Amino acid sequence: MKKNLTIILICFFFASCNAQKAIPVVQQNLQRIDEMADIPQPLKIIDYKKLALQFDSTVYDFNATGEYWPLVWIDSSKKNFPQKVVGLYTAIGDVRQGPAHNKGMFHEALATMGATLGATLVGIDKSNSQNRDYVGMLKNYFNKETGWDIMMNNTCPEVALLGGGYGRDWWYDVYPNVLFYAIYNKYPDEPGFTEIARSIADKFYEADSILNGNYDYSFFDYGKMKPMKTAICAQPDVAAGHAWVLYNAYKKFNDPRYLKGAISALNALESQPKNPTYEVLMPFGAYMTARINAELNKNYDVNKMLQWSFDGTAICRAGWGVLTGNWNGFDISGIVGSTVDHGGYGFLMNTYDAAWPLIPMVRYDQSYAKAIGKWMLNAANAAKLFYPQYMPKDHQTIPQMADVTKGVIGYEGIIKKSSYKQYENLEGPVAQGDGPLWVLNKNPEVSQFSVYGSAHVGIFGSIIRTTEVEGILQLDLLATDFYHDKAYPSFLYYNPYSDEKTITIKINDRKKVDLYNTVTGSFIARDVSSSTQINLLPKSAAVIICVPSDGKVTYQGKKMLINGVVVDFRLQGKQ
């Protein structure tokens, strides 16, 4: 009997030593997010998925009636590829656009790619919509006729200077390729896309090799393969876009050159002595640092990238970052743009697109779960104010023209004090747009309504779901985590309240699952078949992974896996 007891005790000892003790992940603060309201007011989270679906069905209606409608037309110029494509207005009523102006050729990838991606993210197959392949049409932005052989914001130089790109702003040349790679992930079998994706990756790799760690240029000529300086200041944060594209190309094609290029670009970004934020790319740098740290066991400074993304300390684009504050009873914290222009000027597209990299980042580094959860609550609450139906009329420049938006187009921006003299008496926040300034005395007032910005609504629509507790959101961490390795359903929840809250988690899988919280490093529910309730501590976050109930747990360094799939990238206590 004594011998048996000894054996039992020894077995218990070794089991205890080998078991993983749950050690919560310490949450990291970001000062800019700390400034945001715990519970933004007035609190109302709209249904962004519904709005995205309505945007698609409304804007892509060739038979739409009303002044300034339809917003789509056929471009028959057949630039780069021998096919007709669909153009989409950048702003309502833009006099440069439509079938009767500039040969119908002036339309921007920011709008058409953004709309295609947004619709796809909320479940619409844009490769077969209205008997049109809107996905395949995007090939015409691949500028092979210019010899650049990358995606660009326009189909040809003839109209390029009417909008962004073609060597004016580097980000305009890089971001369409970021958009394309996201779309390619959703449509991997689209004819011609693989060849285009390869060409882009090869160009970006070659460009990074030439730059050799120095991205301090205004733009890069991808035709001549030469960095250039102009009157526009340097945009070294473009390295984040290069890194994102190249790493995803590596995940897709398993070409070691692309990994080398991604690492090189990220090194160049991290080496910057001052905040290089320019437009939309810096949050992708934060995401890339977290992901590569997690997947490749690197040690990039995620905190620095996030501070650069949020703080408004940019050197070239003065004040560019994330806005905070309450303007006359409206919490506007979370929107993205200039923190200094007329007291602050945030933009719809920039706000939507920031969520794309920042939300999935939490999968790879859950120490920012609370911070990003709080930011997303504020951003989701404030973003509705871009739309005339949600902003009080006395806080809009043209409320009398709201009907032209058909409920799916928002203003381009929200500003503290209007930059237009005729509206400077309005109390902030003021919903307005820059459209009339693009073509002075020609673009109508309604061009303040931003089609290109509204087109990206599907990013929010794919990520955000409400729960039964107002202000506690379910955020899908996989929705915009493109080219990720196999993963189980993953969600971020943040409780902004000062007391504990209970929410219901619904399980869509027919098989039973266990719920694992990467923030606490522990299982919080077992054998869940349809739904269960979980408790969220005050002002805390949870990253919940829905894993198979009968799964086998293994460890690889700091990683915890179930059935060979990584569940926790930063398990505390593991070396």
N, C-alpha and C positions, 0 to 999 in steps of 0.2 A: 504493500500500500504506500509506504514511504517513497519507494522507488518511483511509482506511478505519479505521485504528487510532484516529485522533483522534475520529472519529464514534462508534466503539465506546466509547471512554473517556468521552465526553460523555454518552452514553446511560446508561452505568453510573453516572456521577455523579448524574444526575437521578433514576434509579431508586432509588439509595441514599438520597437526600434525601427522596423521597416515601414510602419504605417506613416503616412504623411500627416503631420500635424497642421491644422488649419491656422494660418497666420494671415490676418487681413493685410491688404496692400495699402500702405499709407497714401492718402490722396494728396496730390500736389495742387497748390493754388496758383492761379494766374491773376495778378493784380487787376488787370482790366476786367476780368470776369467777376472778381470780388466786388467791383464797383456797381455791378448790375443788380437790379431788384431781385430779391428772393422770389417774390411772386409779382410779376409785372402787371401793371394796371393800365387801362381796364383789361381784365383777363378774358380772352376769348380765342380759342384755337379753332380755326376754320378747317374744313375738310379739303386739304390740298390735293388729295387723290381725285376727288370729285371735280375740283377745279381744273386739274390737268386733263381729265377726260373731256370736260366741256370745252376747254381750249382747243383740243385737237378736232373735235367734231364741228366746232364753230369756225375756226380759222381756216381749216382745209375744205371749206365748202365753196366750190367754184360758182355756185348759184346763189350765194349770199346776196341779199339786197340791202339797200341803204347807202347813204352818202359815204364814200371812202371804201366801200366794200365791193367785191371780195378783196381779201388781203393776199390771195395767191393768184399766180398767173403762170402761163407757159413761156419759158425761155427757149426759143428755137435756134439759138446761135451755135449750139453743139460744140462749145469750146472743150478741148482736151479729149473728149470722147464723142462719138457720133450718135448722140441721143438727145432728145429734148428733155429739159429738166423743169422743175417747178421752182419759181421764185417766191419769196415771202418778204413782205414789207418789213423794214427795220423799225419803222414807227408809222402809226396811222397817218395817211395822207402825205407821206414823204414825196415831194415833187420830183425827185430824181429816179423814182422807181415805178414799177408797173410795166405793162407791155408796150406802152406808148412812149416811154422815155429811155434814152440810152440803149436803144435796140432791145430793150427788155433784159439786158445783161446784168444790171446792177442789183444784186441781192447778196446777202452776207451769210457766210457759213455759221457765224455766231447765232443767227436766227434759225436757219434751216436745219443745221446739225443739232442745235439746242432743242428745237421742237421735235426732231426725230428721236433723239435720246430720251427726252422727257416723256414722250408718248410711250416709247418702248418700256421704260421703267415702270409704268403703271399698267402694263399688260397689253398694249396695242401692238399688233404686228404691222409695222410700217413698210415691210417688204411686200405686203399684199393688202393694201388699203385702198378702197375705191377702185380696185383693179389697176392700181398703180404701184410700182416699186419705188417708193420714196427713198428707200435705203440705197438702192443702186444708183439713183440720181446723184447722190452725193459724190460719186466718183469724179464728176466734172470740176470739183474744187481741187483735184489733184493736178497741179500745174506742170504737166509734162511739156506743154508748148513753150513754156518759158525756160525749161531746163532745170527748174528748181526741184522738181520731182518730190514735192511734199504737198500736203494739204494746205491750202491758203484760204484767206477770208473771202476772196473773190475768185471767179473763174478765169480772169484775164486782166492784164495791166491796163487795158483801155478804160476800165471803170474803177480800178483799184484805188486811185487817189481820191475818189469820191467818199470812200470809207477808210477803214483802217487796214494796215498791212502793206506789203510790198516795200519794206524797208523804212517805213515811217516809225512804227513801234514794233519792237521785237516780239512782244507778247502776242501781237496780232498774227505773227507768222507761226508761232509755236502752238498757241492754244487750239486752233482747228485740228491739229494733229492729236492733241489730248482728247478732244471730243471724238475724233474718228476712232481712236483706239478703244474708247469705251463702247462705241457703237459696234465696232468689229467684234468685241467680246460677246455681244448679244446676237450678232449675225455672222458667225464664223464661216458659213458656207455661201455667203453672197459672192457671186462671180466677180473675180478681179480684186477682191478685197485683200486676199493674202499677198498678192504681188505688191499692192500699194503699201500694205503694212511693212513688208520687207524693205521696200524702197525708203520709207520714212525712217525706219530704224537704222538702215545703212547710212543715210544722210546725217542723222543725228549723231551716230557713232563717229563718223568721219569728222564732223564739225567739232565734237568734243575733243577729238585727238588733236585737231589743229589749234583749238583754243588752249589746250594743255593747262587747264586749271585757271585760266584768266578769262572770265566772262564779262569784263568791264567794257562793254561795247554797246552802241545804240541798237545795232542789229547785226545779223549774219546773213551774207549773201550765199544762199544754198545752191545757187547756180555756179558762181565763180568760186565757191567754197572759201570765202574770205570774210573775216570780221570787219565791221565798218563802224566809224564814228561820225555822227552828224550833230546837228544842233540839239537833237533829243538826247537827254542824259542817258548814261549807261543803265542797263537793265540786267544786272547779274542774277536776279532771282529767276531768270529764264532757265538757269541750271536746274531748278526744281522741275520744270516741264520736261526738259531733256531726261532727267533721272527717272521721272514717272513713266514716260514713254519707253525708254530703254529697258527698264526693269520689267515692264509688262511684256515687251518684246522677248526678253530673256525667258520669262515664264511660258510664253507661247511657243517659241521656236527652239528653246534650249541652246541658243548660240552663246558661247562664253564671251564673245566680243561685246554683246549687249550688256551683260552684267558688268564687265569691265568699264564700259562707258557710263553706266548708271552710277557706279561707285565713284568714278572720276568726277562726274557732274555734282554729285552730292558732296564730295570733298571740297570742290570749288565753292559751293554754296556756303558750307559751314565755315570756310576760311575767311569769309567776308568780315571785315572789322566793324562795319556799321550796318544797320538795317537796310537791306537792298529791296524791300517790298515795292512793287510798282503797281500791279493791277489785281490779278486773280491767282497767281501761281504759288505764292509763298505757302499757303495751307497744304499744297501738294508736297512741298518740302518737309513739312511737319509729319505728314502721313508717311512719306518715304523713309524718314529717319526711324520712326517707330517700327515700321514693317521690316526694314532691313536689320535693325537691331534684333528683332524677335526671330526672324527666319534665318539669319546668317550669323547671329551672335556678335553683332557689331556694337559699338558704343557711341553712336552719334548723339548730339545734344538736342534732344527733342524739345526741351524747355526753351532753348534759344529760338528755335524755329517757331514755336507757338507764340512767344513774346513778340517776335518780329511780325507775325501774322496779325496780332491783336492790338499792339500797344500804340500805334499811331506815331511811331518814331522814325518812319521812313525818311531817307535823305533826299532822294530824287523826287518822288511823288510825295511832297510834304504832307505829313499827317495821315497818310493812308493807313487804314487799319479797321478796327471795329469800334463803332460808336457806342457811347454809354450816356445815360441821363434820362431825366424826366422833363419833358418840354410841355409846360402848361397842363399838367395832369395826364400826359401820355408818356408812358415808358417806351422809349425808342431804342433801348439797348439791344445790341445783337446785330443790327444791320451793318453792312460793310461799305466803306467808302472813305471819304475824306473826313477826318475828325476836326478839321480847322476851317474848311471852306464855308464862309457865311455862318460860322458857328457849328457846322457839321452838315455833311451832305452824303447820305447813304443811297446806294443803288440796288435795284431789284435783282438784276442778274448776279451781281457780285454776292449778294446775300444768299441767294439760292445755291450758287456754285460753291460757296465756302463749306456747306454741309457735305458735299460730295466727298472730299477727303477727310474732313475732321471727324465725322461720325464713325466710319470704319476704322479710323486710327485707334479707337478705344479697344478694338479687338486685340491689338498688338501691344498696347500699353494701357492697362486698366487703371493705372495710377492717375489718369486724367478723366476718369469716368464722371466724377462729381462736377468738375469744371466744365467739361464739354456738355454734360447734361443740363447744367444751368444755362450755359450759353444758348443751347438749342431751344430751351423753353422761351427765353427772351426773344430770340430771333423768330421763332414760329409765331409768337404773339404779335410782334411788331410788323412782320412782313405783310400782314393783311391790310395794313394802313396804306400800302401802295395802291390799293384798289379803291376806286371811287365809291363803291357801295359800302365800304367799311370805314372810310375816313369822313368825318363830319364835313359838310359842304363849306363851312367857313374856314376850313384848313386845306382847301384845294384852290388851285389857280383857275381851273375851268370846270367847275361842277355842273354848269349848265350844258356841257357837252358830254356828260358821262354816258348817255345812252349809246353813243357811237362805239363804246367798248364792248357792248353786248354782254357785259358782266365777266369777261374773260381777259381783258387787257388792263394792266395797271399803269400808273404813272412810272416814268423812268426812275424817279428818285424821291426822297423825302429830305427836306432841308429845314434848318432851324429858322433862317430868315431868307425869304425868296431872293434869288439873284436877279429877278426881273423888277425893274423900277415900279411898274404898274401894280405889282403885287406885294411890294415891300411892307405894306400896312397889315398884311395878314399875320396873325399870331402863329408861331411854330407849334407843332410841326406842320410844314407846308408840303403838300404833294404837288410835284411839278416835274418837268422834263426838259432836256436841252434841245429837243428836236427843232424848234424855231431858230435856234442859233446856228444850226448846221448849214442852212441856206437862208441867209438873212433876207427878210422882206418877201420871201417866197414860200417857205415852209409854213403851213397853217398852224394855228394854235393847237389843233388836235394832235400834232406830231409830238406833243408832250407825252402822249400815251405810247408806251414802249412795247412793241410786238416782240422784239428780240429778248428783252428781259423776261417778259411774261412766258415766253416759249420754254424757259427752263424750269417751270413750276413742277414738272414731273419729278425733279430731284427731291424736293420736299414731299411730293405726293407718294413717292416710293418708300420714304424713310419713316414718316410720321404717322402714328396712329394714337388716338386718345384712349384712355382707360376710363373706368367708372368714377375715378377721382379727378375732378377738374384740376388741371395743372400738372398732373403726372402723365407723361407721355411714354408710349412704347416706341422706341427708335430701333429700326432694323439695321443691324451692323453689317449685313451682307449685301444690302440693296445696291450700294455703289462701291463695293469692294471688288473691283474688277480683277479678273485673272487670279483670284485667290485659290489656294489649294483646297482640297475637299474640306468642308466645314459643316458643322451642325447648326441649325437655326440659332441665331444669336441676337440678343436684344439688350438695350440699355434702358434702365428706368432710373429716374431721379425724383426724389421726394423733396420739394422745396419748402415744406411746412415744418413748423417747430414741434410737431407732435407726430407720433408714429401713424402710418397709414397702411391700410390693407387694400391690395388690388388683386384682381383675378387674372390669371394667365391661362389662355385657351390654347389647347394643343390641337393642331390640325392633322398630325400624323395618327394613323390608325393604331400604330404600335405604342406600347407604353414607353414613357421616357422618364428619366431622372432630370432634375433641374440642378445645375451646378452654377454657383456664383463665383466668378473669377475674382471679384473684389474681396470676398471673405475667404476664398480658397477652400470652399466646402460645398457639399451637397445640401440643398435646402428642402428638397422634396424627392420622394421616391415613388416609382410605379404610377405615374400620372397618366391617365388614359384620355381624358377629355379636357378637364380644367382643374385648377387648384388655386387657392389663395396664398399669397405671400405677404409678409409684413416688411415694410420699408421703414427703417429708422429715420428720425428727423434729420433733414438736410443731408441725406446720404444717397449714394448711388449703388445700383446693383447691375452687374453684367451677367445676364442669365443665358446659359447655354443648354439647349434641350438635347440630351444625349440618350442613346439607347439604354434601356433599363438593365439589359443583360450584358452590357459592354465590359470588355476587359481593360482594366487600367494599367498603363505602363508609363515609364518616365524616360525622357532623353534630356539630360542636363536639367535646365530650368523648366522644360516643357512637360506637361501632363497630357497624355494621349488616352483616348478610348477607342478601341478597335483600330488602332493605328492612325487615328485622326486627332490632330492637335486640338485640345480644348482650352488649355491654359498655357500661354506663352511665357508667363512670368510668375510661376508658382513660387511663392515665398518659402524660404528654407531649403530650396534645392539649389545645388551648385552646378 
